[in-house]
């Protein structure tokens, strides 16, 4: 049996998104003094501006206008925005490699959902989930066994990263289900609306809730960082990953993210001099091993 034509482009799109998302943590750290909402506002505004010319095309503009009247398009943007909010906050609290590693645990939430609704779960998926869960526990263990105040900030960052992974799993699962039912909106519509709505909500939250606005410095470096964050690590990968979610099995789409920590650790070690700890190494082996088992099962199904 020949492989479906859309599988290969979907795989390439997911891999590209994974590599460019690995740079997000470095970009966020290069904006010291910025609140998470300020970072997200700048990130989403740049991404929105980059995609705006695409919507000037007649065919796309007509479809986008119609999709604005569809509740599904608005609903899909919410878990994506939630994932960005929690992930950006976590990057400011925990080393980049650790946040990215926890962010790859989206397949665990998919497997957990299948368990709750009593869908069939393969043996390799169960073993993979146990291994990955053990890896996450090892990653957190050193901070649970100390009374230092900073450890609780780190733990909060860990849980925020896991929350971001959960929102991403919800987004991918929902989008994949709508695609199978032939009612999913186009990728560009969801991505643009997410960035547009995300920029508005982030600006409002920055105005009403953040106390760091007066400390934000907008200089040439900040502008360059926001351009890289908005274009290279938001618009392009989000569009590619959303397209991949329509062409690949849902668990495989999230499992491909297991490559992201490798890129993130490489970028962070070079740009931020963040060298992974021994606990990170042991935990990452178990997490990646578990996710590989899940990805292999998804690819075989």
CORBELCOR-V921191 format. One record per pair of residues at least 12 apart in sequence whose ideal C-beta (glycine too) atoms are under 6 Angstrom apart, sorted by sequence separation. I is the first residue (numbers start at 1). J is the second residue. D is the distance in Angstrom with one decimal. If there is no record, write none. Layout:
i & j & d
I & J & D
I & J & D
//
This chain:
i & j & d
143 & 155 & 5.4
111 & 125 & 5.4
111 & 129 & 4.9
140 & 158 & 5.7
108 & 129 & 5.6
108 & 132 & 5.6
258 & 288 & 5.3
258 & 291 & 4.3
255 & 291 & 5.2
255 & 294 & 5.3
255 & 295 & 3.5
251 & 294 & 5.8
252 & 295 & 5.7
252 & 298 & 3.9
191 & 238 & 5.1
251 & 298 & 3.9
252 & 299 & 5.7
40 & 88 & 5.6
191 & 239 & 4.9
39 & 88 & 5.5
249 & 298 & 4.6
191 & 242 & 5.6
36 & 88 & 4.7
190 & 242 & 5.9
36 & 89 & 4.3
187 & 242 & 4.2
187 & 243 & 4.8
109 & 166 & 4.9
103 & 161 & 5.6
102 & 161 & 3.8
106 & 165 & 4.7
110 & 169 & 5.3
28 & 88 & 6.0
93 & 153 & 5.7
94 & 154 & 5.6
102 & 162 & 5.5
105 & 165 & 4.8
109 & 169 & 3.8
103 & 164 & 5.7
99 & 161 & 4.6
103 & 165 & 5.1
106 & 168 & 4.9
28 & 91 & 4.3
94 & 157 & 3.4
106 & 169 & 4.1
93 & 157 & 3.3
25 & 91 & 4.7
90 & 157 & 4.6
179 & 246 & 4.6
176 & 245 & 5.6
90 & 160 & 4.0
175 & 245 & 4.8
25 & 96 & 3.2
89 & 160 & 5.3
90 & 161 & 4.2
172 & 245 & 5.0
86 & 160 & 4.6
176 & 250 & 4.2
86 & 163 & 4.5
87 & 164 & 3.8
173 & 250 & 5.5
86 & 164 & 4.0
172 & 250 & 5.8
83 & 164 & 4.6
172 & 253 & 5.4
172 & 254 & 5.5
83 & 167 & 3.7
82 & 167 & 4.2
83 & 168 & 4.6
169 & 254 & 6.0
79 & 167 & 4.5
79 & 170 & 4.4
80 & 171 & 5.0
79 & 171 & 4.3
73 & 185 & 4.6
76 & 190 & 5.1
80 & 194 & 4.8
73 & 189 & 5.8
77 & 193 & 5.1
77 & 194 & 4.0
81 & 198 & 4.6
67 & 185 & 4.8
73 & 193 & 5.8
77 & 197 & 5.4
67 & 189 & 4.3
64 & 189 & 5.1
142 & 279 & 5.3
51 & 192 & 5.0
110 & 251 & 5.4
107 & 251 & 5.4
138 & 282 & 5.5
139 & 283 & 3.8
138 & 283 & 4.1
48 & 195 & 4.5
107 & 254 & 4.7
47 & 195 & 4.3
48 & 196 & 5.1
106 & 254 & 3.9
107 & 255 & 4.9
135 & 283 & 4.3
44 & 195 & 4.7
48 & 199 & 5.7
135 & 286 & 3.2
134 & 286 & 5.2
135 & 287 & 3.5
104 & 257 & 4.4
44 & 198 & 4.2
45 & 199 & 4.7
104 & 258 & 4.9
44 & 199 & 3.6
131 & 286 & 5.1
132 & 287 & 4.7
104 & 260 & 5.7
41 & 199 & 5.7
131 & 289 & 5.3
132 & 290 & 3.2
131 & 290 & 3.3
132 & 291 & 5.7
100 & 260 & 5.3
101 & 261 & 4.3
41 & 202 & 3.9
100 & 261 & 4.7
40 & 202 & 4.1
41 & 203 & 4.8
128 & 290 & 4.0
97 & 261 & 6.0
100 & 264 & 3.7
37 & 202 & 4.8
41 & 206 & 5.7
128 & 293 & 3.4
127 & 293 & 5.8
128 & 294 & 4.1
97 & 264 & 5.4
37 & 205 & 4.3
38 & 206 & 5.1
96 & 264 & 5.4
97 & 265 & 4.1
37 & 206 & 4.0
124 & 293 & 4.7
125 & 294 & 5.4
97 & 268 & 5.6
96 & 268 & 4.0
125 & 297 & 5.3
37 & 210 & 5.4
124 & 297 & 4.5
35 & 210 & 4.2
122 & 297 & 5.0
35 & 212 & 4.4
38 & 216 & 5.7
96 & 274 & 6.0
95 & 274 & 5.0
97 & 276 & 5.4
46 & 226 & 5.5
46 & 227 & 5.9
50 & 231 & 5.4
33 & 215 & 4.5
34 & 216 & 5.6
47 & 230 & 4.5
101 & 284 & 5.5
42 & 226 & 4.3
46 & 230 & 2.5
51 & 235 & 5.7
107 & 291 & 5.8
50 & 235 & 4.8
43 & 229 & 4.8
43 & 230 & 5.0
47 & 234 & 4.3
107 & 294 & 4.8
47 & 235 & 4.0
43 & 234 & 5.4
31 & 225 & 5.8
30 & 225 & 4.7
27 & 225 & 5.5
27 & 228 & 5.7
27 & 229 & 4.1
24 & 233 & 4.7
23 & 233 & 5.2
20 & 232 & 5.5
20 & 233 & 5.4
21 & 237 & 5.0
20 & 237 & 4.4
17 & 237 & 3.7
17 & 240 & 4.3
16 & 240 & 5.2
17 & 241 & 3.9
13 & 240 & 4.0
13 & 243 & 5.1
14 & 244 & 3.8
13 & 244 & 4.3
10 & 244 & 4.5
10 & 247 & 3.0
10 & 248 & 4.6
18 & 256 & 5.8
22 & 260 & 5.0
18 & 257 & 5.7
21 & 260 & 5.7
25 & 264 & 5.8
6 & 247 & 4.3
18 & 259 & 5.0
22 & 263 & 2.9
26 & 267 & 5.0
14 & 256 & 4.5
18 & 260 & 4.8
22 & 264 & 4.2
29 & 272 & 5.8
19 & 263 & 5.2
23 & 267 & 5.4
22 & 267 & 5.9
26 & 271 & 4.7
//
